[in-house]
Amino acid sequence: MEATASLNSIPMSVRKMRLVVDLIRGKRVGEALGILEYSKQEAAIWLRKNLLSAIANWEYKTDGLQSADEFELVISEIYADAGAQIKRFRPAPHGRAHRIRKHSCHITIKVSNSVALPSEGVEATEPETVQE
């Protein structure tokens, strides 16, 4: 089972966010939370918030009967995309203006379990026969 969480319009450039995203890509959820807890970058705060939301979404999809700790959740997919830019102008010498671009980004995290859920039992499927 897979669950997704996303945050939009985070006031931070994508380049700074991807530095931290690359640290936790493919890791187990507990390990990723540990990395984010002790990271000094501001991006870690946003990613930790989003990761906790993805874990809560996974538990909700299992009707709240399963705990995320038992099924070894893994970050199966994580990416940061560029958001809208806020454009401002600052006065410059000789009556000119310099443009200021304030970047934003979007984060998407997908978590999936590496241990199969009881409800995800492997169903025995028979090969289909072609009738003529």
C-alpha positions as CSV (number, residue, x, y, z in Angstrom):
1,M,0.0,0.0,0.0
2,E,1.2,3.5,-0.8
3,A,0.3,6.9,0.6
4,T,1.1,10.3,-0.6
5,A,1.5,13.7,1.0
6,S,2.5,17.0,-0.5
7,L,3.2,20.6,0.5
8,N,2.8,23.5,-1.9
9,S,4.3,27.0,-2.1
10,I,7.0,26.6,0.4
11,P,9.0,29.9,0.6
12,M,12.3,28.3,-0.3
13,S,14.3,27.7,-3.5
14,V,14.1,24.2,-5.0
15,R,17.9,24.0,-5.1
16,K,18.1,24.3,-1.3
17,M,15.2,21.8,-0.8
18,R,16.8,19.2,-3.1
19,L,20.0,19.1,-1.0
20,V,18.0,17.7,1.9
21,V,15.6,15.6,-0.3
22,D,18.6,13.7,-1.7
23,L,19.6,12.8,1.9
24,I,16.4,10.9,2.7
25,R,15.5,9.4,-0.7
26,G,14.9,5.6,-0.5
27,K,15.5,5.5,3.3
28,R,13.3,3.8,5.9
29,V,10.9,6.3,7.6
30,G,12.5,6.0,11.1
31,E,16.0,6.6,9.6
32,A,14.7,9.6,7.5
33,L,13.1,11.2,10.6
34,G,16.4,10.9,12.5
35,I,18.3,12.5,9.7
36,L,15.7,15.4,9.4
37,E,15.7,15.8,13.2
38,Y,19.4,16.6,13.4
39,S,19.8,18.4,10.1
40,K,20.6,22.2,10.4
41,Q,18.9,23.2,7.1
42,E,15.5,24.9,7.2
43,A,14.3,22.5,4.5
44,A,14.5,19.7,7.1
45,I,11.6,21.3,9.1
46,W,9.3,21.3,6.0
47,L,10.3,17.8,5.0
48,R,9.7,16.4,8.5
49,K,6.3,17.9,8.6
50,N,5.4,16.4,5.2
51,L,6.9,13.0,6.0
52,L,4.8,12.8,9.2
53,S,1.7,13.7,7.1
54,A,2.5,10.9,4.7
55,I,2.8,8.4,7.6
56,A,-0.5,9.5,9.0
57,N,-2.1,9.2,5.5
58,W,-0.8,5.6,5.3
59,E,-2.2,4.7,8.7
60,Y,-5.5,6.3,7.6
61,K,-5.6,4.2,4.5
62,T,-5.3,1.1,6.6
63,D,-8.4,2.2,8.6
64,G,-6.2,3.0,11.6
65,L,-5.8,-0.7,12.4
66,Q,-2.2,-1.0,11.4
67,S,0.8,0.9,12.9
68,A,3.5,2.2,10.6
69,D,6.2,0.8,12.9
70,E,5.3,-2.8,12.2
71,F,5.4,-2.7,8.5
72,E,8.7,-0.9,7.9
73,L,7.6,2.1,5.8
74,V,10.0,3.2,3.1
75,I,10.2,6.5,1.2
76,S,9.5,5.1,-2.2
77,E,9.4,8.4,-4.0
78,I,10.2,12.0,-3.1
79,Y,10.8,15.0,-5.2
80,A,10.8,18.8,-5.0
81,D,9.5,20.9,-7.9
82,A,9.7,24.6,-8.5
83,G,6.7,26.7,-7.6
84,A,5.7,30.2,-8.5
85,Q,8.1,33.2,-8.2
86,I,7.1,36.4,-6.5
87,K,8.7,39.3,-8.3
88,R,9.6,42.5,-6.6
89,F,11.7,45.5,-7.5
90,R,14.3,47.3,-5.5
91,P,15.5,50.8,-6.2
92,A,19.0,51.0,-7.7
93,P,21.3,54.0,-8.5
94,H,20.7,56.4,-11.3
95,G,16.9,55.9,-11.2
96,R,17.0,52.2,-12.2
97,A,15.4,49.2,-10.6
98,H,16.7,45.7,-9.8
99,R,14.4,42.7,-9.9
100,I,14.1,40.5,-6.8
101,R,12.8,37.0,-7.3
102,K,11.4,35.1,-4.3
103,H,11.4,31.4,-5.1
104,S,9.0,28.8,-3.8
105,C,8.8,25.0,-4.2
106,H,6.4,22.1,-3.9
107,I,7.3,18.8,-2.2
108,T,5.7,15.4,-2.8
109,I,6.5,12.3,-0.7
110,K,5.2,8.8,-1.3
111,V,5.7,6.1,1.4
112,S,5.0,2.4,1.0
113,N,5.3,-0.6,3.2
114,S,8.1,-3.2,2.6
115,V,6.3,-5.9,4.7
116,A,3.0,-7.0,3.2
117,L,-0.2,-6.1,5.1
118,P,-2.5,-9.0,6.1
119,S,-5.2,-7.6,3.7
120,E,-2.7,-7.6,0.8
121,G,-2.5,-11.4,0.7
122,V,-1.2,-12.9,-2.5
123,E,-4.2,-14.1,-4.4
124,A,-3.8,-17.2,-6.5
125,T,-4.8,-16.4,-10.0
126,E,-5.4,-19.0,-12.6
127,P,-4.1,-18.4,-16.1
128,E,-6.8,-17.3,-18.4
129,T,-7.8,-19.7,-21.1
130,V,-8.6,-18.5,-24.6
131,Q,-11.9,-19.7,-25.9
132,E,-12.3,-20.0,-29.6
